[in-house]
Amino acid sequence: MKLLVTLQALLNSLRSDEKGATAVEYGLIVSLIAIVIIAAVALVGTNLSTLFNTVAGRV
């Protein structure tokens, strides 16, 4: 019976401690957003550079 109470207390403490899991989830979200931003800047930067070079050549 004592073991059951100890295990139940341990499980309850694990359920209530979700700060670590939340931090990991936020870290994953931030890293995915950063990857999308880097990819978008790389694509737009290349196209923008080409556009500026074309305009500079025509001027």
C-alpha distance matrix in Angstrom:
0.0 3.8 5.4 5.1 6.4 8.7 10.0 10.6 12.5 14.3 15.4 16.6 18.6 20.1 21.2 22.9 24.6 27.5 30.3 30.7 30.9 33.4 35.5 35.7 36.7 39.4 40.6 41.1 42.9 45.2 46.0 46.9 49.1 50.8 51.5 53.1 55.2 56.4 57.4 59.2 61.1 62.1 63.5 65.2 66.5 68.2 69.8 70.8 72.4 74.4 75.5 76.7 78.6 80.3 81.4 82.6 84.6 86.3 87.1
3.8 0.0 3.8 5.4 5.2 6.2 8.7 9.9 10.7 12.4 14.3 15.4 16.7 18.5 20.1 21.4 22.8 26.0 28.5 28.8 29.4 31.9 33.7 34.1 35.4 37.9 39.0 39.7 41.7 43.7 44.5 45.7 47.9 49.3 50.2 52.0 53.9 55.0 56.2 58.1 59.7 60.8 62.4 64.0 65.1 66.9 68.7 69.6 71.0 73.2 74.3 75.4 77.2 79.1 80.1 81.1 83.2 85.0 85.8
5.4 3.8 0.0 3.8 5.5 5.1 6.1 8.5 9.9 10.5 12.2 14.2 15.3 16.5 18.3 20.2 21.2 24.1 26.7 26.6 27.0 29.8 31.6 31.6 33.0 35.7 36.5 37.1 39.2 41.3 41.9 43.0 45.4 46.7 47.5 49.3 51.3 52.3 53.4 55.4 57.1 58.0 59.6 61.4 62.5 64.1 65.9 66.9 68.3 70.4 71.7 72.8 74.5 76.3 77.5 78.5 80.5 82.3 83.2
5.1 5.4 3.8 0.0 3.8 5.4 5.1 6.1 8.6 9.8 10.5 12.2 14.2 15.3 16.4 18.4 20.1 22.7 25.7 25.9 25.9 28.5 30.6 30.7 31.7 34.4 35.6 36.0 37.9 40.2 40.9 41.8 44.1 45.7 46.4 48.0 50.1 51.3 52.3 54.1 56.0 57.0 58.4 60.1 61.4 63.1 64.7 65.8 67.3 69.3 70.4 71.7 73.5 75.2 76.3 77.5 79.5 81.2 82.1
6.4 5.2 5.5 3.8 0.0 3.8 5.5 5.1 6.1 8.6 9.9 10.5 12.3 14.3 15.4 16.7 18.5 21.5 24.2 24.9 25.2 27.5 29.6 30.1 31.2 33.6 34.9 35.7 37.4 39.5 40.5 41.6 43.6 45.2 46.2 47.8 49.7 51.0 52.2 53.9 55.6 56.8 58.3 59.8 61.1 63.0 64.5 65.4 67.0 69.1 70.1 71.2 73.2 74.9 75.9 77.0 79.2 80.8 81.6
8.7 6.2 5.1 5.4 3.8 0.0 3.8 5.4 5.1 6.2 8.7 9.9 10.7 12.4 14.4 15.6 16.7 19.9 22.3 22.6 23.3 25.8 27.5 27.9 29.4 31.8 32.8 33.7 35.6 37.5 38.4 39.7 41.8 43.1 44.2 46.0 47.8 48.9 50.2 52.0 53.6 54.7 56.4 58.0 59.0 60.9 62.6 63.5 64.9 67.1 68.3 69.2 71.1 73.0 74.0 75.0 77.1 78.9 79.6
10.0 8.7 6.1 5.1 5.5 3.8 0.0 3.8 5.4 5.0 6.1 8.6 9.9 10.5 12.3 14.4 15.4 18.1 20.9 20.9 21.1 23.8 25.7 25.8 27.0 29.7 30.7 31.2 33.3 35.4 36.1 37.2 39.4 40.9 41.7 43.4 45.4 46.5 47.7 49.5 51.3 52.3 53.8 55.5 56.7 58.4 60.1 61.1 62.6 64.6 65.8 66.9 68.7 70.5 71.6 72.7 74.7 76.5 77.3
10.6 9.9 8.5 6.1 5.1 5.4 3.8 0.0 3.8 5.4 5.1 6.1 8.6 9.9 10.6 12.4 14.4 17.0 20.0 20.6 20.6 22.9 25.2 25.6 26.4 28.9 30.4 30.9 32.6 34.8 35.9 36.8 38.8 40.5 41.5 43.0 44.9 46.3 47.4 49.0 50.8 52.1 53.5 55.0 56.3 58.2 59.7 60.6 62.3 64.3 65.3 66.5 68.5 70.1 71.1 72.3 74.4 76.0 76.8
12.5 10.7 9.9 8.6 6.1 5.1 5.4 3.8 0.0 3.8 5.5 5.1 6.2 8.7 10.0 10.8 12.4 15.6 18.2 19.0 19.6 21.7 23.7 24.5 25.6 27.8 29.2 30.2 31.9 33.8 35.0 36.2 38.0 39.6 40.9 42.4 44.1 45.5 46.9 48.4 50.0 51.4 53.0 54.3 55.5 57.6 59.1 59.8 61.5 63.7 64.6 65.6 67.6 69.5 70.3 71.4 73.6 75.3 75.9
14.3 12.4 10.5 9.8 8.6 6.2 5.0 5.4 3.8 0.0 3.8 5.4 5.2 6.3 8.7 10.2 10.7 13.8 16.3 16.5 17.1 19.6 21.4 21.8 23.2 25.6 26.6 27.6 29.5 31.4 32.3 33.6 35.6 37.0 38.1 39.9 41.6 42.8 44.2 45.9 47.5 48.6 50.3 51.8 52.9 54.8 56.5 57.3 58.8 61.0 62.1 63.1 65.0 66.9 67.8 68.8 71.0 72.8 73.4
15.4 14.3 12.2 10.5 9.9 8.7 6.1 5.1 5.5 3.8 0.0 3.8 5.4 5.1 6.2 8.7 10.0 12.3 15.4 15.7 15.6 18.0 20.3 20.5 21.4 24.0 25.3 25.9 27.6 29.8 30.8 31.7 33.8 35.5 36.4 37.9 39.9 41.2 42.3 44.0 45.8 47.0 48.4 50.0 51.3 53.1 54.7 55.6 57.2 59.3 60.3 61.4 63.4 65.1 66.1 67.3 69.4 71.0 71.8
16.6 15.4 14.2 12.2 10.5 9.9 8.6 6.1 5.1 5.4 3.8 0.0 3.8 5.4 5.2 6.3 8.7 11.3 14.4 15.6 15.6 17.4 19.8 20.7 21.3 23.5 25.3 26.1 27.4 29.6 31.0 32.0 33.6 35.5 36.7 38.1 39.8 41.4 42.7 44.0 45.8 47.3 48.7 50.0 51.3 53.4 54.8 55.5 57.3 59.4 60.2 61.3 63.4 65.1 65.9 67.1 69.4 70.9 71.6
18.6 16.7 15.3 14.2 12.3 10.7 9.9 8.6 6.2 5.2 5.4 3.8 0.0 3.8 5.5 5.3 6.2 9.6 12.0 13.1 13.9 15.7 17.6 18.7 19.9 21.8 23.3 24.6 26.1 27.8 29.2 30.6 32.2 33.7 35.2 36.7 38.2 39.6 41.2 42.7 44.1 45.6 47.3 48.5 49.6 51.8 53.4 53.9 55.6 57.9 58.8 59.6 61.7 63.6 64.3 65.4 67.7 69.4 69.9
20.1 18.5 16.5 15.3 14.3 12.4 10.5 9.9 8.7 6.3 5.1 5.4 3.8 0.0 3.8 5.5 5.3 7.6 10.5 10.8 11.0 13.4 15.4 15.9 17.1 19.4 20.7 21.6 23.3 25.2 26.3 27.6 29.5 31.0 32.2 33.8 35.5 36.8 38.2 39.8 41.4 42.7 44.3 45.7 46.9 48.9 50.5 51.2 52.8 55.0 56.0 57.0 59.0 60.8 61.7 62.8 65.0 66.7 67.3
21.2 20.1 18.3 16.4 15.4 14.4 12.3 10.6 10.0 8.7 6.2 5.2 5.5 3.8 0.0 3.8 5.6 6.8 10.4 11.5 10.8 12.5 15.3 16.0 16.3 18.6 20.5 21.2 22.4 24.6 26.0 26.9 28.6 30.5 31.7 32.9 34.7 36.4 37.6 38.9 40.7 42.2 43.6 44.9 46.3 48.3 49.7 50.4 52.2 54.3 55.1 56.3 58.4 60.0 60.8 62.1 64.3 65.8 66.5
22.9 21.4 20.2 18.4 16.7 15.6 14.4 12.4 10.8 10.2 8.7 6.3 5.3 5.5 3.8 0.0 3.8 6.0 8.7 10.9 11.1 11.9 14.4 16.0 16.4 18.0 20.1 21.4 22.3 24.1 26.0 27.1 28.3 30.2 31.8 33.0 34.4 36.2 37.7 38.9 40.4 42.2 43.7 44.7 46.0 48.3 49.6 50.1 51.9 54.2 54.9 55.8 58.1 59.8 60.4 61.6 64.0 65.4 65.9
24.6 22.8 21.2 20.1 18.5 16.7 15.4 14.4 12.4 10.7 10.0 8.7 6.2 5.3 5.6 3.8 0.0 3.8 5.8 7.4 8.5 9.7 11.6 13.1 14.2 15.8 17.4 19.0 20.2 21.8 23.4 24.9 26.3 27.7 29.4 30.9 32.2 33.7 35.5 36.8 38.1 39.8 41.5 42.6 43.6 45.9 47.5 47.9 49.6 52.0 52.8 53.5 55.7 57.6 58.2 59.3 61.7 63.3 63.8
27.5 26.0 24.1 22.7 21.5 19.9 18.1 17.0 15.6 13.8 12.3 11.3 9.6 7.6 6.8 6.0 3.8 0.0 3.8 5.5 5.3 6.1 8.6 10.0 10.6 12.3 14.2 15.5 16.6 18.4 20.1 21.3 22.7 24.4 26.0 27.3 28.7 30.4 31.9 33.2 34.7 36.3 37.9 39.0 40.2 42.5 43.9 44.4 46.2 48.5 49.2 50.1 52.3 54.1 54.8 55.9 58.3 59.8 60.4
30.3 28.5 26.7 25.7 24.2 22.3 20.9 20.0 18.2 16.3 15.4 14.4 12.0 10.5 10.4 8.7 5.8 3.8 0.0 3.8 5.5 5.1 6.2 8.7 9.9 10.6 12.2 14.3 15.4 16.4 18.3 20.1 21.1 22.4 24.4 26.0 26.9 28.5 30.4 31.6 32.8 34.5 36.4 37.3 38.2 40.7 42.3 42.5 44.1 46.6 47.4 48.0 50.3 52.2 52.8 53.8 56.2 57.8 58.2
30.7 28.8 26.6 25.9 24.9 22.6 20.9 20.6 19.0 16.5 15.7 15.6 13.1 10.8 11.5 10.9 7.4 5.5 3.8 0.0 3.8 5.4 5.1 6.3 8.7 10.0 10.6 12.5 14.4 15.4 16.5 18.6 20.1 21.1 22.7 24.7 25.8 26.9 28.8 30.5 31.6 33.0 35.0 36.2 37.0 39.2 41.0 41.4 42.8 45.3 46.3 47.0 49.0 51.1 51.8 52.7 55.0 56.8 57.3
30.9 29.4 27.0 25.9 25.2 23.3 21.1 20.6 19.6 17.1 15.6 15.6 13.9 11.0 10.8 11.1 8.5 5.3 5.5 3.8 0.0 3.8 5.4 5.1 6.2 8.7 9.8 10.7 12.5 14.3 15.4 16.7 18.5 20.0 21.3 22.9 24.5 25.8 27.3 28.9 30.4 31.8 33.4 34.8 35.9 37.9 39.6 40.2 41.8 44.1 45.1 46.0 48.0 49.8 50.7 51.8 54.0 55.7 56.4
33.4 31.9 29.8 28.5 27.5 25.8 23.8 22.9 21.7 19.6 18.0 17.4 15.7 13.4 12.5 11.9 9.7 6.1 5.1 5.4 3.8 0.0 3.8 5.4 5.1 6.2 8.5 9.9 10.6 12.3 14.2 15.5 16.6 18.3 20.1 21.3 22.6 24.3 26.0 27.1 28.6 30.3 31.9 32.9 34.1 36.4 37.9 38.3 40.1 42.4 43.1 44.0 46.2 48.0 48.6 49.8 52.2 53.7 54.2
35.5 33.7 31.6 30.6 29.6 27.5 25.7 25.2 23.7 21.4 20.3 19.8 17.6 15.4 15.3 14.4 11.6 8.6 6.2 5.1 5.4 3.8 0.0 3.8 5.4 5.2 6.1 8.7 9.9 10.5 12.2 14.3 15.4 16.4 18.4 20.1 21.0 22.4 24.4 25.8 26.8 28.5 30.4 31.4 32.2 34.6 36.3 36.6 38.1 40.6 41.5 42.2 44.3 46.3 46.9 47.9 50.2 52.0 52.4
35.7 34.1 31.6 30.7 30.1 27.9 25.8 25.6 24.5 21.8 20.5 20.7 18.7 15.9 16.0 16.0 13.1 10.0 8.7 6.3 5.1 5.4 3.8 0.0 3.8 5.5 5.0 6.2 8.7 9.9 10.5 12.4 14.3 15.2 16.5 18.6 20.0 21.0 22.7 24.4 25.7 27.0 28.8 30.3 31.1 33.2 35.0 35.6 37.0 39.3 40.5 41.3 43.2 45.2 46.1 47.1 49.2 51.0 51.7
36.7 35.4 33.0 31.7 31.2 29.4 27.0 26.4 25.6 23.2 21.4 21.3 19.9 17.1 16.3 16.4 14.2 10.6 9.9 8.7 6.2 5.1 5.4 3.8 0.0 3.8 5.4 5.2 6.3 8.7 9.9 10.7 12.4 14.3 15.5 16.8 18.5 20.1 21.4 22.8 24.5 26.0 27.4 28.7 30.0 32.1 33.5 34.2 36.0 38.1 39.0 40.1 42.1 43.8 44.7 46.0 48.1 49.7 50.4
39.4 37.9 35.7 34.4 33.6 31.8 29.7 28.9 27.8 25.6 24.0 23.5 21.8 19.4 18.6 18.0 15.8 12.3 10.6 10.0 8.7 6.2 5.2 5.5 3.8 0.0 3.8 5.4 5.0 6.1 8.6 9.9 10.6 12.2 14.3 15.5 16.5 18.3 20.1 21.1 22.4 24.3 25.9 26.8 28.0 30.4 31.8 32.1 33.9 36.3 37.0 37.8 40.1 41.9 42.5 43.6 46.0 47.5 48.1
40.6 39.0 36.5 35.6 34.9 32.8 30.7 30.4 29.2 26.6 25.3 25.3 23.3 20.7 20.5 20.1 17.4 14.2 12.2 10.6 9.8 8.5 6.1 5.0 5.4 3.8 0.0 3.8 5.5 5.2 6.1 8.6 9.9 10.5 12.3 14.4 15.3 16.4 18.4 20.0 21.0 22.5 24.5 25.7 26.4 28.7 30.5 30.9 32.3 34.8 35.8 36.5 38.5 40.5 41.3 42.2 44.5 46.3 46.9
41.1 39.7 37.1 36.0 35.7 33.7 31.2 30.9 30.2 27.6 25.9 26.1 24.6 21.6 21.2 21.4 19.0 15.5 14.3 12.5 10.7 9.9 8.7 6.2 5.2 5.4 3.8 0.0 3.8 5.5 5.1 6.2 8.6 9.8 10.6 12.5 14.3 15.4 16.6 18.4 20.0 21.2 22.8 24.3 25.4 27.3 29.0 29.8 31.4 33.5 34.6 35.7 37.5 39.3 40.4 41.5 43.5 45.3 46.1
42.9 41.7 39.2 37.9 37.4 35.6 33.3 32.6 31.9 29.5 27.6 27.4 26.1 23.3 22.4 22.3 20.2 16.6 15.4 14.4 12.5 10.6 9.9 8.7 6.3 5.0 5.5 3.8 0.0 3.8 5.5 5.2 6.2 8.6 10.0 10.8 12.4 14.3 15.6 16.6 18.4 20.1 21.4 22.5 23.9 26.1 27.4 28.0 29.9 32.0 32.8 33.9 36.1 37.7 38.5 39.8 42.0 43.5 44.3
45.2 43.7 41.3 40.2 39.5 37.5 35.4 34.8 33.8 31.4 29.8 29.6 27.8 25.2 24.6 24.1 21.8 18.4 16.4 15.4 14.3 12.3 10.5 9.9 8.7 6.1 5.2 5.5 3.8 0.0 3.8 5.5 5.1 6.1 8.7 10.0 10.5 12.2 14.3 15.3 16.4 18.3 20.1 20.9 21.9 24.3 25.9 26.1 27.8 30.3 31.0 31.8 34.0 35.9 36.5 37.6 39.9 41.6 42.1
46.0 44.5 41.9 40.9 40.5 38.4 36.1 35.9 35.0 32.3 30.8 31.0 29.2 26.3 26.0 26.0 23.4 20.1 18.3 16.5 15.4 14.2 12.2 10.5 9.9 8.6 6.1 5.1 5.5 3.8 0.0 3.8 5.4 5.0 6.2 8.7 9.9 10.5 12.4 14.3 15.3 16.5 18.5 19.9 20.7 22.7 24.6 25.2 26.5 28.8 30.1 30.9 32.7 34.7 35.7 36.7 38.7 40.6 41.4
46.9 45.7 43.0 41.8 41.6 39.7 37.2 36.8 36.2 33.6 31.7 32.0 30.6 27.6 26.9 27.1 24.9 21.3 20.1 18.6 16.7 15.5 14.3 12.4 10.7 9.9 8.6 6.2 5.2 5.5 3.8 0.0 3.8 5.4 5.1 6.3 8.7 9.9 10.7 12.4 14.3 15.4 16.7 18.4 19.7 21.5 22.9 24.0 25.6 27.5 28.6 29.9 31.8 33.4 34.5 35.8 37.7 39.4 40.4
49.1 47.9 45.4 44.1 43.6 41.8 39.4 38.8 38.0 35.6 33.8 33.6 32.2 29.5 28.6 28.3 26.3 22.7 21.1 20.1 18.5 16.6 15.4 14.3 12.4 10.6 9.9 8.6 6.2 5.1 5.4 3.8 0.0 3.8 5.4 5.2 6.2 8.6 10.0 10.6 12.2 14.2 15.5 16.4 17.8 20.1 21.3 21.8 23.8 25.9 26.6 27.7 29.9 31.5 32.3 33.6 35.8 37.3 38.1
50.8 49.3 46.7 45.7 45.2 43.1 40.9 40.5 39.6 37.0 35.5 35.5 33.7 31.0 30.5 30.2 27.7 24.4 22.4 21.1 20.0 18.3 16.4 15.2 14.3 12.2 10.5 9.8 8.6 6.1 5.0 5.4 3.8 0.0 3.8 5.4 5.1 6.1 8.6 9.9 10.5 12.2 14.3 15.3 15.9 18.3 20.0 20.4 21.9 24.3 25.3 26.1 28.0 30.0 30.9 31.8 34.0 35.8 36.5
51.5 50.2 47.5 46.4 46.2 44.2 41.7 41.5 40.9 38.1 36.4 36.7 35.2 32.2 31.7 31.8 29.4 26.0 24.4 22.7 21.3 20.1 18.4 16.5 15.5 14.3 12.3 10.6 10.0 8.7 6.2 5.1 5.4 3.8 0.0 3.8 5.5 5.2 6.2 8.6 10.0 10.6 12.4 14.2 15.1 16.7 18.6 19.7 20.9 22.9 24.3 25.5 27.1 28.9 30.2 31.3 33.1 34.9 36.0
53.1 52.0 49.3 48.0 47.8 46.0 43.4 43.0 42.4 39.9 37.9 38.1 36.7 33.8 32.9 33.0 30.9 27.3 26.0 24.7 22.9 21.3 20.1 18.6 16.8 15.5 14.4 12.5 10.8 10.0 8.7 6.3 5.2 5.4 3.8 0.0 3.8 5.5 5.2 6.1 8.6 9.9 10.7 12.1 13.8 15.6 16.7 17.8 19.7 21.5 22.4 23.9 25.8 27.2 28.4 29.8 31.7 33.2 34.3
55.2 53.9 51.3 50.1 49.7 47.8 45.4 44.9 44.1 41.6 39.9 39.8 38.2 35.5 34.7 34.4 32.2 28.7 26.9 25.8 24.5 22.6 21.0 20.0 18.5 16.5 15.3 14.3 12.4 10.5 9.9 8.7 6.2 5.1 5.5 3.8 0.0 3.8 5.5 5.1 6.1 8.5 9.9 10.4 11.6 14.1 15.4 15.7 17.6 19.9 20.6 21.6 23.7 25.4 26.2 27.5 29.6 31.2 32.0
56.4 55.0 52.3 51.3 51.0 48.9 46.5 46.3 45.5 42.8 41.2 41.4 39.6 36.8 36.4 36.2 33.7 30.4 28.5 26.9 25.8 24.3 22.4 21.0 20.1 18.3 16.4 15.4 14.3 12.2 10.5 9.9 8.6 6.1 5.2 5.5 3.8 0.0 3.8 5.5 5.2 6.1 8.7 10.0 10.2 12.3 14.4 14.9 16.1 18.4 19.7 20.6 22.2 24.2 25.4 26.3 28.2 30.2 31.1
57.4 56.2 53.4 52.3 52.2 50.2 47.7 47.4 46.9 44.2 42.3 42.7 41.2 38.2 37.6 37.7 35.5 31.9 30.4 28.8 27.3 26.0 24.4 22.7 21.4 20.1 18.4 16.6 15.6 14.3 12.4 10.7 10.0 8.6 6.2 5.2 5.5 3.8 0.0 3.8 5.5 5.1 6.2 8.6 9.7 10.9 12.6 14.1 15.4 17.0 18.5 20.0 21.4 23.0 24.5 25.7 27.3 29.1 30.4
59.2 58.1 55.4 54.1 53.9 52.0 49.5 49.0 48.4 45.9 44.0 44.0 42.7 39.8 38.9 38.9 36.8 33.2 31.6 30.5 28.9 27.1 25.8 24.4 22.8 21.1 20.0 18.4 16.6 15.3 14.3 12.4 10.6 9.9 8.6 6.1 5.1 5.5 3.8 0.0 3.8 5.4 5.2 6.0 8.2 10.0 10.8 11.8 13.9 15.5 16.3 17.9 19.9 21.2 22.3 23.9 25.7 27.1 28.3
61.1 59.7 57.1 56.0 55.6 53.6 51.3 50.8 50.0 47.5 45.8 45.8 44.1 41.4 40.7 40.4 38.1 34.7 32.8 31.6 30.4 28.6 26.8 25.7 24.5 22.4 21.0 20.0 18.4 16.4 15.3 14.3 12.2 10.5 10.0 8.6 6.1 5.2 5.5 3.8 0.0 3.8 5.5 5.2 5.6 8.4 9.8 9.9 11.5 13.9 14.8 15.7 17.7 19.5 20.4 21.5 23.6 25.3 26.1
62.1 60.8 58.0 57.0 56.8 54.7 52.3 52.1 51.4 48.6 47.0 47.3 45.6 42.7 42.2 42.2 39.8 36.3 34.5 33.0 31.8 30.3 28.5 27.0 26.0 24.3 22.5 21.2 20.1 18.3 16.5 15.4 14.2 12.2 10.6 9.9 8.5 6.1 5.1 5.4 3.8 0.0 3.8 5.6 5.1 6.2 8.7 9.8 10.5 12.5 14.3 15.4 16.6 18.5 20.1 21.0 22.6 24.6 25.8
63.5 62.4 59.6 58.4 58.3 56.4 53.8 53.5 53.0 50.3 48.4 48.7 47.3 44.3 43.6 43.7 41.5 37.9 36.4 35.0 33.4 31.9 30.4 28.8 27.4 25.9 24.5 22.8 21.4 20.1 18.5 16.7 15.5 14.3 12.4 10.7 9.9 8.7 6.2 5.2 5.5 3.8 0.0 3.8 5.5 5.4 6.4 8.6 10.1 11.0 12.5 14.5 15.8 16.9 18.7 20.2 21.5 23.1 24.7
65.2 64.0 61.4 60.1 59.8 58.0 55.5 55.0 54.3 51.8 50.0 50.0 48.5 45.7 44.9 44.7 42.6 39.0 37.3 36.2 34.8 32.9 31.4 30.3 28.7 26.8 25.7 24.3 22.5 20.9 19.9 18.4 16.4 15.3 14.2 12.1 10.4 10.0 8.6 6.0 5.2 5.6 3.8 0.0 3.8 5.5 5.1 5.8 8.4 9.9 10.3 12.0 14.1 15.2 16.3 18.0 19.7 21.1 22.3
66.5 65.1 62.5 61.4 61.1 59.0 56.7 56.3 55.5 52.9 51.3 51.3 49.6 46.9 46.3 46.0 43.6 40.2 38.2 37.0 35.9 34.1 32.2 31.1 30.0 28.0 26.4 25.4 23.9 21.9 20.7 19.7 17.8 15.9 15.1 13.8 11.6 10.2 9.7 8.2 5.6 5.1 5.5 3.8 0.0 3.8 5.5 5.0 6.0 8.6 9.8 10.4 12.1 14.1 15.2 16.2 18.1 20.0 20.9
68.2 66.9 64.1 63.1 63.0 60.9 58.4 58.2 57.6 54.8 53.1 53.4 51.8 48.9 48.3 48.3 45.9 42.5 40.7 39.2 37.9 36.4 34.6 33.2 32.1 30.4 28.7 27.3 26.1 24.3 22.7 21.5 20.1 18.3 16.7 15.6 14.1 12.3 10.9 10.0 8.4 6.2 5.4 5.5 3.8 0.0 3.8 5.5 5.2 6.3 8.7 10.1 10.7 12.4 14.4 15.4 16.6 18.7 20.2
69.8 68.7 65.9 64.7 64.5 62.6 60.1 59.7 59.1 56.5 54.7 54.8 53.4 50.5 49.7 49.6 47.5 43.9 42.3 41.0 39.6 37.9 36.3 35.0 33.5 31.8 30.5 29.0 27.4 25.9 24.6 22.9 21.3 20.0 18.6 16.7 15.4 14.4 12.6 10.8 9.8 8.7 6.4 5.1 5.5 3.8 0.0 3.8 5.5 5.1 6.2 8.7 10.0 10.6 12.4 14.2 15.4 16.8 18.5
70.8 69.6 66.9 65.8 65.4 63.5 61.1 60.6 59.8 57.3 55.6 55.5 53.9 51.2 50.4 50.1 47.9 44.4 42.5 41.4 40.2 38.3 36.6 35.6 34.2 32.1 30.9 29.8 28.0 26.1 25.2 24.0 21.8 20.4 19.7 17.8 15.7 14.9 14.1 11.8 9.9 9.8 8.6 5.8 5.0 5.5 3.8 0.0 3.8 5.4 5.0 6.2 8.6 9.8 10.6 12.1 14.1 15.5 16.5
72.4 71.0 68.3 67.3 67.0 64.9 62.6 62.3 61.5 58.8 57.2 57.3 55.6 52.8 52.2 51.9 49.6 46.2 44.1 42.8 41.8 40.1 38.1 37.0 36.0 33.9 32.3 31.4 29.9 27.8 26.5 25.6 23.8 21.9 20.9 19.7 17.6 16.1 15.4 13.9 11.5 10.5 10.1 8.4 6.0 5.2 5.5 3.8 0.0 3.8 5.4 5.2 6.2 8.6 10.0 10.5 12.2 14.4 15.4
74.4 73.2 70.4 69.3 69.1 67.1 64.6 64.3 63.7 61.0 59.3 59.4 57.9 55.0 54.3 54.2 52.0 48.5 46.6 45.3 44.1 42.4 40.6 39.3 38.1 36.3 34.8 33.5 32.0 30.3 28.8 27.5 25.9 24.3 22.9 21.5 19.9 18.4 17.0 15.5 13.9 12.5 11.0 9.9 8.6 6.3 5.1 5.4 3.8 0.0 3.8 5.5 5.1 6.2 8.7 9.8 10.5 12.5 14.3
75.5 74.3 71.7 70.4 70.1 68.3 65.8 65.3 64.6 62.1 60.3 60.2 58.8 56.0 55.1 54.9 52.8 49.2 47.4 46.3 45.1 43.1 41.5 40.5 39.0 37.0 35.8 34.6 32.8 31.0 30.1 28.6 26.6 25.3 24.3 22.4 20.6 19.7 18.5 16.3 14.8 14.3 12.5 10.3 9.8 8.7 6.2 5.0 5.4 3.8 0.0 3.8 5.5 5.1 6.2 8.5 9.9 10.8 12.4
76.7 75.4 72.8 71.7 71.2 69.2 66.9 66.5 65.6 63.1 61.4 61.3 59.6 57.0 56.3 55.8 53.5 50.1 48.0 47.0 46.0 44.0 42.2 41.3 40.1 37.8 36.5 35.7 33.9 31.8 30.9 29.9 27.7 26.1 25.5 23.9 21.6 20.6 20.0 17.9 15.7 15.4 14.5 12.0 10.4 10.1 8.7 6.2 5.2 5.5 3.8 0.0 3.8 5.4 5.1 6.0 8.5 9.9 10.5
78.6 77.2 74.5 73.5 73.2 71.1 68.7 68.5 67.6 65.0 63.4 63.4 61.7 59.0 58.4 58.1 55.7 52.3 50.3 49.0 48.0 46.2 44.3 43.2 42.1 40.1 38.5 37.5 36.1 34.0 32.7 31.8 29.9 28.0 27.1 25.8 23.7 22.2 21.4 19.9 17.7 16.6 15.8 14.1 12.1 10.7 10.0 8.6 6.2 5.1 5.5 3.8 0.0 3.8 5.5 5.0 6.0 8.7 9.9
80.3 79.1 76.3 75.2 74.9 73.0 70.5 70.1 69.5 66.9 65.1 65.1 63.6 60.8 60.0 59.8 57.6 54.1 52.2 51.1 49.8 48.0 46.3 45.2 43.8 41.9 40.5 39.3 37.7 35.9 34.7 33.4 31.5 30.0 28.9 27.2 25.4 24.2 23.0 21.2 19.5 18.5 16.9 15.2 14.1 12.4 10.6 9.8 8.6 6.2 5.1 5.4 3.8 0.0 3.8 5.5 5.1 6.3 8.7
81.4 80.1 77.5 76.3 75.9 74.0 71.6 71.1 70.3 67.8 66.1 65.9 64.3 61.7 60.8 60.4 58.2 54.8 52.8 51.8 50.7 48.6 46.9 46.1 44.7 42.5 41.3 40.4 38.5 36.5 35.7 34.5 32.3 30.9 30.2 28.4 26.2 25.4 24.5 22.3 20.4 20.1 18.7 16.3 15.2 14.4 12.4 10.6 10.0 8.7 6.2 5.1 5.5 3.8 0.0 3.8 5.4 5.2 6.2
82.6 81.1 78.5 77.5 77.0 75.0 72.7 72.3 71.4 68.8 67.3 67.1 65.4 62.8 62.1 61.6 59.3 55.9 53.8 52.7 51.8 49.8 47.9 47.1 46.0 43.6 42.2 41.5 39.8 37.6 36.7 35.8 33.6 31.8 31.3 29.8 27.5 26.3 25.7 23.9 21.5 21.0 20.2 18.0 16.2 15.4 14.2 12.1 10.5 9.8 8.5 6.0 5.0 5.5 3.8 0.0 3.8 5.5 5.2
84.6 83.2 80.5 79.5 79.2 77.1 74.7 74.4 73.6 71.0 69.4 69.4 67.7 65.0 64.3 64.0 61.7 58.3 56.2 55.0 54.0 52.2 50.2 49.2 48.1 46.0 44.5 43.5 42.0 39.9 38.7 37.7 35.8 34.0 33.1 31.7 29.6 28.2 27.3 25.7 23.6 22.6 21.5 19.7 18.1 16.6 15.4 14.1 12.2 10.5 9.9 8.5 6.0 5.1 5.4 3.8 0.0 3.8 5.5
86.3 85.0 82.3 81.2 80.8 78.9 76.5 76.0 75.3 72.8 71.0 70.9 69.4 66.7 65.8 65.4 63.3 59.8 57.8 56.8 55.7 53.7 52.0 51.0 49.7 47.5 46.3 45.3 43.5 41.6 40.6 39.4 37.3 35.8 34.9 33.2 31.2 30.2 29.1 27.1 25.3 24.6 23.1 21.1 20.0 18.7 16.8 15.5 14.4 12.5 10.8 9.9 8.7 6.3 5.2 5.5 3.8 0.0 3.8
87.1 85.8 83.2 82.1 81.6 79.6 77.3 76.8 75.9 73.4 71.8 71.6 69.9 67.3 66.5 65.9 63.8 60.4 58.2 57.3 56.4 54.2 52.4 51.7 50.4 48.1 46.9 46.1 44.3 42.1 41.4 40.4 38.1 36.5 36.0 34.3 32.0 31.1 30.4 28.3 26.1 25.8 24.7 22.3 20.9 20.2 18.5 16.5 15.4 14.3 12.4 10.5 9.9 8.7 6.2 5.2 5.5 3.8 0.0
